[in-house]
């Protein structure tokens, strides 16, 4: 039996409207590609220095980001270079100018470098607010003696107090 034109049109329409929908993968891949590039570009701006709770950093209104350098951390009892203990504070003689363990570690790290810039290598010193200046001066002098002449002091960024 032959179906009428109207019946065949209704069948075609019914089949077209009731089949499973397709997924356009090209558009989906474009969206994910854009999302990946967006996240890669925006994630590179964030720099977080590792800080432990036992080193309370001094507050500052500095707006410059900390450079990615070698970190010398001074806690209440010891000196760490990149998280590795190099000296204990109670074993540092008062009359010395340079700290022996720190000097040895910096010399070892310096020899692993291919070249040393004319301005010297960079180092960031993370010392707490209660660190004595004499100890801080010894640490900085030890760094300078080993060609780490660009010494940065780590601070915690605080909000600037407005006037008025």
Secondary structure, 3 states (H helix, E strand, C coil): CCCCHHHHHHHHHHHHHCCCCCCCHHHHHHHHHHHHHHHHHHHCCCCCCCCCCCCCCCEECCCCCCCCCEEEEECCCEEEECCEEEEEHHHCCCCCCCCHHHHHHHHHHHHCCCCCCCCCCEEEEEECCCCCHHHHHHHHHHHHHCCCCEEEECCEECCCCCCC
